[in-house]
Amino acid sequence: MACKACGAALPLLVALGIGAAPAAAPAPELTAKLTAKLTAKLTAEQIVDRNVAARGGLEAWRKVDMMTWTGHLEGEHAPMGGAPFVMHQARPNRTHFEVKAVGRPTLRVFDGLHGWKAKPGKGDTPDVRLYTPQENLYASRSPGLQGPLIDYQAKGNTVTLEEIDEMEGHRAYRLRVILASGEVDHVWIDPSTFLEIRYDRPSYGPKEANQAVSVFYRDYKEFEGLKLPSIIETAATPGQNPDRMTIERVSVNPRLDSFAFSEPGLRVRRSQFAGRSPEANPARRPPPTPVSPAEAPAEGSAASLQSPSSNSQ
């Protein structure tokens, strides 16, 4: 299932996001009025402090090492009633995302350095493919479980307040976030709740299609003392409904299988060759070397055409 929303949870899940066209910019005169009214009151640092407090507080988030979300996905390609999913996340930047669509379950795993995509194969062994260099770069630059704002200074991120935008009929602070990797992201904060309402990051696609990955957060709820959006959507193209992720349950610091963030099928292969001599084990292709920004495929090259927007993320 091609799911645009499946990786688009709080900045935590953007590693699995989908490219979508940004919303239209507000009229310049409207932006000027909003900016004059709000920017004199708060600095970027104060906005971030209030955002962290609104999400549950810095100390609470520092205690989160793992998190599991369960829910369902809806979209143009989802089955009637939606496709169930489970998402495991762990520090600093590991994800396990499984979509349990009937007849075609899919899995994407990123261990912090390398990623794999899996679908049903023959017997008990799944059909596993490595992330493309572009997908690996996109996932490796994800802001991780906490997102880009919590403990941003310790992570080497910088945050500045750019403007006040009109976002779906409401005012919003637009923050420019430069990650330690050099990636430039944007986060929109609701000035009444101080919760994120939109998050954009580059898609690393070819130049002509390299639009921002735009994710919208709705209907925040409290899960184990943390505020999280229960509905996450991507911007829709004209004539289509937005892809939607609905989070029904959240478990903080759950007990997870030690293979959750490993290459799919690794447990099966190990059990198959348990007890045999090392010489009896077939050669296993080593994981790919992490891609540095300098080694990323050039925009427009054949290697850069496949993006993480081909989710299931």
C-alpha positions as a printed Julia matrix, in Angstrom:
313×3 Matrix{Float64}:
   0.0     0.0     0.0
   1.4     3.4    -0.92
   0.77    5.32    2.25
   1.55    9.0     2.33
   0.74    9.48    5.99
   2.38    6.42    7.51
   5.68    8.08    8.38
   4.29   11.4     9.05
   3.7    11.44   12.7
   5.14   14.22   14.86
   8.56   15.01   13.57
   9.28   11.64   15.2
   7.97    9.79   12.15
   8.8    12.05    9.32
  11.47    9.62    8.21
   8.66    7.75    6.55
   6.9    10.79    5.09
   5.6    11.63    1.67
   6.35   14.53   -0.61
   3.47   16.92   -0.97
   3.06   20.39   -2.37
   3.23   23.1     0.3
   0.14   25.14    1.02
  -0.17   28.49   -0.69
   1.59   31.35    1.08
  -0.6    34.0     2.73
  -0.95   37.45    1.21
   2.06   39.68    2.06
  -0.09   42.31    3.77
  -1.73   39.66    5.97
   1.65   38.18    6.91
   2.99   41.64    7.83
   0.05   42.36   10.13
   0.26   38.98   11.86
   4.02   39.24   12.25
   3.82   42.71   13.79
   1.19   41.53   16.25
   2.9    38.37   17.5
   6.66   38.47   17.01
   7.2    41.29   19.49
   5.89   39.06   22.28
   7.91   35.85   22.03
  11.32   34.76   20.81
  12.0    31.47   19.02
  13.47   30.06   22.22
  10.36   30.98   24.2
   8.1    29.42   21.56
  10.09   26.18   21.7
   9.99   26.15   25.51
   6.2    26.46   25.44
   5.93   23.8    22.75
   7.96   21.34   24.82
   5.84   22.07   27.89
   2.63   21.59   25.88
   3.85   18.22   24.63
   4.4    16.91   28.17
   7.58   18.55   29.38
  11.29   18.07   28.79
  11.87   15.62   31.65
   8.99   13.38   30.54
  10.33   13.2    26.99
  13.86   12.52   28.16
  12.56    9.36   29.83
  11.11    8.02   26.57
  13.45    5.47   25.0
  10.87    3.57   22.95
   7.32    4.1    21.77
   4.73    1.98   19.95
   1.79    3.39   18.0
  -1.07    1.32   16.68
  -3.95    2.49   14.51
  -5.09    2.46   10.9
  -4.31    4.19    7.63
  -6.79    5.71    5.21
  -6.2     6.97    1.71
  -6.77    6.54   -1.99
  -5.12    3.1    -1.99
  -6.22    1.85    1.43
  -8.82   -0.93    1.71
 -12.32   -0.16    2.95
 -12.16    0.66    6.66
  -8.43    1.37    6.5
  -5.31   -0.74    6.88
  -4.11   -1.56   10.43
  -0.55   -0.58   11.26
   1.94   -0.81   14.11
   4.89    1.56   14.45
   7.77    0.98   16.87
  10.26    3.8    17.46
  13.42    3.84   19.55
  16.22    6.22   20.35
  18.06    7.7    18.69
  16.55    7.1    15.25
  15.23    3.56   14.76
  11.84    2.64   13.31
   9.82   -0.49   12.57
   6.68    0.22   10.55
   4.33   -2.61    9.62
   1.15   -2.21    7.58
  -1.12   -5.24    7.95
  -3.12   -4.86    4.75
  -4.98   -8.09    3.91
  -3.08  -10.08    1.3
  -0.2    -7.62    1.03
   1.35   -6.75    4.42
   4.46   -4.63    4.17
   7.29   -3.74    6.52
   9.92   -1.0     6.62
  12.75   -1.09    9.15
  15.52    1.41    9.81
  18.17    0.56   12.41
  19.68    4.05   12.59
  22.18    3.4     9.8
  20.56    1.05    7.29
  17.03    0.41    6.07
  15.1    -2.49    4.58
  11.72   -2.95    2.89
   9.93   -6.31    3.1
   6.85   -7.95    1.67
   5.61  -11.58    1.72
   7.97  -14.01    0.0
   8.15  -17.76   -0.36
   7.61  -19.84    2.75
   8.6   -18.16    6.0
  11.24  -15.92    4.43
  10.1   -12.43    3.39
  11.16  -10.73    0.18
  13.59   -8.12    1.54
  15.15   -5.21   -0.31
  17.66   -2.65    0.9
  16.74    0.99    1.08
  17.96    2.92   -1.92
  20.79    5.38   -1.16
  18.25    8.19   -1.32
  15.87    6.46    1.1
  18.75    5.73    3.45
  19.86    9.37    3.41
  16.3    10.57    3.99
  15.82    8.23    6.94
  19.25    8.9     8.45
  18.5    12.63    8.56
  15.21   12.17   10.35
  15.04   14.17   13.61
  14.29   10.97   15.52
  11.81    9.97   18.17
  11.65   13.33   19.98
  11.49   15.54   16.91
  13.7    18.54   16.09
  12.59   20.93   18.88
  12.97   18.95   22.1
  16.55   19.36   23.39
  17.34   21.07   20.08
  20.47   22.79   21.37
  21.94   19.55   22.7
  21.32   17.98   19.28
  23.17   20.78   17.53
  20.03   22.2    15.9
  19.35   25.91   15.55
  15.86   27.44   15.59
  14.78   30.89   14.42
  11.38   32.55   14.09
  10.77   33.5    10.46
   7.23   34.83   10.2
   3.61   34.46   11.26
   1.61   32.57    8.65
  -2.07   32.04    8.06
  -2.53   28.27    8.3
  -5.97   26.84    7.46
  -7.66   29.98    8.74
  -5.54   30.32   11.88
  -2.36   32.13   12.83
   0.81   30.09   13.24
   4.43   30.76   14.15
   6.73   29.52   11.39
  10.04   28.28   12.78
  13.1    27.59   10.65
  15.04   24.62   12.02
  18.55   23.82   10.8
  19.46   20.3    11.88
  23.01   19.31   12.81
  23.16   17.48    9.45
  22.57   20.8     7.65
  19.03   19.95    6.59
  16.66   22.93    6.75
  13.15   22.15    8.06
  10.13   24.27    8.95
   7.69   23.81   11.82
   4.44   25.71   12.32
   3.28   26.23   15.93
  -0.25   27.14   17.01
   0.07   30.32   19.17
  -2.87   29.3    21.36
  -1.82   25.71   22.19
   1.88   25.85   21.21
   1.53   22.45   19.56
   2.85   21.65   16.07
   0.29   21.92   13.3
   2.57   21.35   10.32
   6.08   20.1     9.64
   8.02   20.34    6.36
  11.33   18.78    5.39
  13.1    18.2     2.04
  12.21   15.09    0.06
  15.65   14.74   -1.58
  13.94   13.95   -4.85
  15.11   15.05   -8.31
  15.32   18.82   -8.69
  12.12   19.12  -10.72
  10.13   17.12   -8.16
  11.94   18.01   -4.95
   8.97   19.51   -3.12
   8.78   19.61    0.64
   7.37   16.7     2.6
   4.39   18.42    4.27
   2.61   16.83    7.21
  -0.36   18.17    9.19
  -1.15   17.23   12.82
  -4.72   17.21   14.17
  -6.77   16.27   17.23
  -4.08   16.08   19.9
  -4.68   13.64   22.75
  -2.78   12.7    25.86
  -1.1     9.29   25.89
   0.72    8.35   29.09
   1.32   12.0    29.93
   2.53   13.0    26.46
   0.56   15.1    23.97
   0.47   13.53   20.51
  -1.7    14.1    17.44
  -4.25   11.33   16.97
  -4.74   12.24   13.3
  -1.91   12.93   10.86
  -2.49   13.94    7.25
  -0.48   14.79    4.19
  -1.4    17.61    1.84
  -3.73   16.28   -0.84
  -3.4    16.85   -4.55
  -6.43   18.41   -6.3
  -9.3    15.94   -6.61
  -7.95   13.54   -3.97
  -8.64   13.08   -0.28
  -5.62   13.45    2.01
  -3.88   10.31    3.23
  -4.56    9.92    6.92
  -2.97    8.09    9.82
  -5.21    7.6    12.86
  -3.39    6.71   16.09
  -5.6     4.71   18.44
  -3.15    3.49   21.1
   0.31    4.55   22.27
   2.62    2.59   24.55
   5.63    4.34   26.08
   8.78    2.31   26.77
   7.23   -1.06   25.84
   9.13   -4.36   25.88
  10.13   -5.06   22.29
  11.57   -8.08   20.54
  15.33   -7.74   20.09
  14.85   -8.26   16.33
  12.33   -5.41   15.94
  14.92   -3.06   14.46
  16.98   -5.68   12.62
  16.91   -6.72    8.99
  13.55   -8.45    8.29
  13.9   -12.23    8.14
  17.14  -12.27   10.12
  15.59  -14.35   12.93
  14.37  -16.97   10.44
  17.78  -17.27    8.78
  19.54  -17.58   12.12
  17.15  -20.31   13.25
  17.61  -22.17    9.96
  21.38  -22.32   10.41
  21.45  -22.75   14.19
  23.9   -25.45   15.19
  25.7   -25.56   11.83
  29.36  -24.71   11.47
  30.19  -21.18   10.31
  31.34  -22.66    7.0
  27.84  -23.98    6.39
  26.25  -20.57    6.55
  25.74  -18.91    3.16
  27.53  -15.65    2.57
  25.39  -12.73    3.61
  25.55   -9.43    1.85
  26.88   -6.79    4.26
  24.66   -3.81    4.99
  25.2    -0.77    2.8
  27.65    1.88    3.84
  25.82    4.89    5.34
  25.41    7.6     2.73
  26.91   10.96    3.56
  25.39   14.11    2.05
  28.35   14.35   -0.29
  27.71   10.79   -1.53
  23.98   11.22   -2.03
  22.74   10.68   -5.58
  22.76   13.85   -7.65
  19.42   15.51   -8.18
  17.89   14.24  -11.39
  20.09   11.13  -11.57
  18.54    7.7   -12.02
  19.58    6.7    -8.49
  17.69    9.67   -7.05
  14.32    8.98   -8.65
  13.08    6.59   -5.95
  12.17    8.56   -2.83
  10.86    7.59    0.61
   7.48    8.78   -0.58
   7.06    5.31   -2.02
   6.25    4.29    1.54
   4.84    0.84    2.6
   7.66    5.08    5.69
